[in-house]
Amino acid sequence: IRQGTRLGFQGFGIADAQLLAVRGAKREALAALQRAEKAGWRGPLLRYYRDHDANLASIRGTPEFKAVFADIERDMAQQRARLAARPKDAPLELSATSN
Protein backbone atom coordinates (compact mmCIF):
# COMPACT_ATOMS: atom_id res chain seq x y z
CA ILE A 1 0.00 0.00 0.00
CA ARG A 2 2.67 2.49 0.98
CA GLN A 3 4.28 2.32 -2.45
CA GLY A 4 1.12 3.59 -4.13
CA THR A 5 -0.46 7.01 -3.90
CA ARG A 6 -3.03 7.85 -1.25
CA LEU A 7 -5.18 10.17 -3.33
CA GLY A 8 -6.81 9.82 -6.71
CA PHE A 9 -8.96 7.25 -8.48
CA GLN A 10 -6.52 4.41 -7.87
CA GLY A 11 -5.18 5.74 -4.58
CA PHE A 12 -5.29 3.65 -1.44
CA GLY A 13 -7.19 6.27 0.55
CA ILE A 14 -7.27 5.13 4.17
CA ALA A 15 -6.59 1.43 3.57
CA ASP A 16 -3.48 1.67 5.74
CA ALA A 17 -5.52 2.99 8.65
CA GLN A 18 -8.12 0.26 8.13
CA LEU A 19 -5.53 -2.51 8.10
CA LEU A 20 -3.79 -1.20 11.19
CA ALA A 21 -7.09 -0.83 13.04
CA VAL A 22 -8.11 -4.40 12.19
CA ARG A 23 -4.73 -5.62 13.44
CA GLY A 24 -5.32 -3.83 16.74
CA ALA A 25 -2.59 -1.24 16.19
CA LYS A 26 -4.82 1.62 17.27
CA ARG A 27 -2.18 4.30 17.74
CA GLU A 28 -0.66 3.56 14.33
CA ALA A 29 -4.11 3.43 12.70
CA LEU A 30 -4.99 6.84 14.10
CA ALA A 31 -1.65 8.24 12.92
CA ALA A 32 -2.31 6.86 9.41
CA LEU A 33 -5.78 8.42 9.43
CA GLN A 34 -4.30 11.75 10.50
CA ARG A 35 -1.72 11.55 7.70
CA ALA A 36 -4.51 10.86 5.20
CA GLU A 37 -6.46 13.89 6.36
CA LYS A 38 -3.37 16.13 6.18
CA ALA A 39 -2.63 14.82 2.67
CA GLY A 40 -6.09 15.94 1.58
CA TRP A 41 -8.06 12.68 1.71
CA ARG A 42 -11.77 13.38 1.49
CA GLY A 43 -12.87 9.98 0.13
CA PRO A 44 -16.16 9.50 -1.70
CA LEU A 45 -17.41 7.26 1.13
CA LEU A 46 -16.25 9.61 3.86
CA ARG A 47 -19.34 9.36 6.03
CA TYR A 48 -19.56 5.58 5.59
CA TYR A 49 -16.01 5.24 6.88
CA ARG A 50 -16.76 7.62 9.73
CA ASP A 51 -20.01 6.00 10.83
CA HIS A 52 -20.16 2.39 9.67
CA ASP A 53 -16.97 0.78 8.35
CA ALA A 54 -16.33 -2.29 10.52
CA ASN A 55 -12.61 -2.06 9.80
CA LEU A 56 -12.44 1.20 11.75
CA ALA A 57 -14.64 0.07 14.67
CA SER A 58 -11.72 -0.26 17.08
CA ILE A 59 -10.78 3.43 16.74
CA ARG A 60 -14.15 5.03 15.96
CA GLY A 61 -14.86 6.14 19.52
CA THR A 62 -11.51 7.80 20.14
CA PRO A 63 -11.13 11.57 20.37
CA GLU A 64 -8.42 11.46 17.66
CA PHE A 65 -10.74 9.69 15.21
CA LYS A 66 -13.51 12.19 15.88
CA ALA A 67 -11.08 15.10 15.50
CA VAL A 68 -9.90 13.91 12.08
CA PHE A 69 -13.44 13.75 10.73
CA ALA A 70 -14.39 17.05 12.39
CA ASP A 71 -11.40 18.68 10.67
CA ILE A 72 -12.47 17.22 7.32
CA GLU A 73 -16.07 18.39 7.78
CA ARG A 74 -14.83 21.87 8.75
CA ASP A 75 -12.57 22.03 5.67
CA MET A 76 -15.39 20.91 3.38
CA ALA A 77 -17.75 23.51 4.88
CA GLN A 78 -15.14 26.21 4.26
CA GLN A 79 -14.74 25.06 0.66
CA ARG A 80 -18.53 25.16 0.14
CA ALA A 81 -18.69 28.67 1.62
CA ARG A 82 -15.89 29.93 -0.65
CA LEU A 83 -17.62 28.42 -3.66
CA ALA A 84 -20.98 29.93 -2.71
CA ALA A 85 -19.39 33.38 -2.28
CA ARG A 86 -17.93 33.38 -5.81
CA PRO A 87 -19.70 35.15 -8.65
CA LYS A 88 -21.67 32.54 -10.59
CA ASP A 89 -19.85 33.23 -13.88
CA ALA A 90 -16.32 33.43 -12.44
CA PRO A 91 -13.92 30.82 -13.87
CA LEU A 92 -12.77 28.10 -11.51
CA GLU A 93 -9.09 28.04 -10.64
CA LEU A 94 -8.11 24.38 -10.49
CA SER A 95 -4.84 23.26 -9.01
CA ALA A 96 -3.19 19.95 -9.78
CA THR A 97 -2.48 17.61 -6.89
CA SER A 98 0.68 15.59 -6.66
CA ASN A 99 -1.05 12.57 -5.15
C-alpha positions in Angstrom: 0.0 0.0 0.0 2.7 2.5 1.0 4.3 2.3 -2.4 1.1 3.6 -4.1 -0.5 7.0 -3.9 -3.0 7.9 -1.3 -5.2 10.2 -3.3 -6.8 9.8 -6.7 -9.0 7.3 -8.5 -6.5 4.4 -7.9 -5.2 5.7 -4.6 -5.3 3.6 -1.4 -7.2 6.3 0.6 -7.3 5.1 4.2 -6.6 1.4 3.6 -3.5 1.7 5.7 -5.5 3.0 8.7 -8.1 0.3 8.1 -5.5 -2.5 8.1 -3.8 -1.2 11.2 -7.1 -0.8 13.0 -8.1 -4.4 12.2 -4.7 -5.6 13.4 -5.3 -3.8 16.7 -2.6 -1.2 16.2 -4.8 1.6 17.3 -2.2 4.3 17.7 -0.7 3.6 14.3 -4.1 3.4 12.7 -5.0 6.8 14.1 -1.7 8.2 12.9 -2.3 6.9 9.4 -5.8 8.4 9.4 -4.3 11.8 10.5 -1.7 11.5 7.7 -4.5 10.9 5.2 -6.5 13.9 6.4 -3.4 16.1 6.2 -2.6 14.8 2.7 -6.1 15.9 1.6 -8.1 12.7 1.7 -11.8 13.4 1.5 -12.9 10.0 0.1 -16.2 9.5 -1.7 -17.4 7.3 1.1 -16.3 9.6 3.9 -19.3 9.4 6.0 -19.6 5.6 5.6 -16.0 5.2 6.9 -16.8 7.6 9.7 -20.0 6.0 10.8 -20.2 2.4 9.7 -17.0 0.8 8.4 -16.3 -2.3 10.5 -12.6 -2.1 9.8 -12.4 1.2 11.7 -14.6 0.1 14.7 -11.7 -0.3 17.1 -10.8 3.4 16.7 -14.2 5.0 16.0 -14.9 6.1 19.5 -11.5 7.8 20.1 -11.1 11.6 20.4 -8.4 11.5 17.7 -10.7 9.7 15.2 -13.5 12.2 15.9 -11.1 15.1 15.5 -9.9 13.9 12.1 -13.4 13.7 10.7 -14.4 17.0 12.4 -11.4 18.7 10.7 -12.5 17.2 7.3 -16.1 18.4 7.8 -14.8 21.9 8.7 -12.6 22.0 5.7 -15.4 20.9 3.4 -17.8 23.5 4.9 -15.1 26.2 4.3 -14.7 25.1 0.7 -18.5 25.2 0.1 -18.7 28.7 1.6 -15.9 29.9 -0.7 -17.6 28.4 -3.7 -21.0 29.9 -2.7 -19.4 33.4 -2.3 -17.9 33.4 -5.8 -19.7 35.1 -8.7 -21.7 32.5 -10.6 -19.9 33.2 -13.9 -16.3 33.4 -12.4 -13.9 30.8 -13.9 -12.8 28.1 -11.5 -9.1 28.0 -10.6 -8.1 24.4 -10.5 -4.8 23.3 -9.0 -3.2 20.0 -9.8 -2.5 17.6 -6.9 0.7 15.6 -6.7 -1.1 12.6 -5.1 
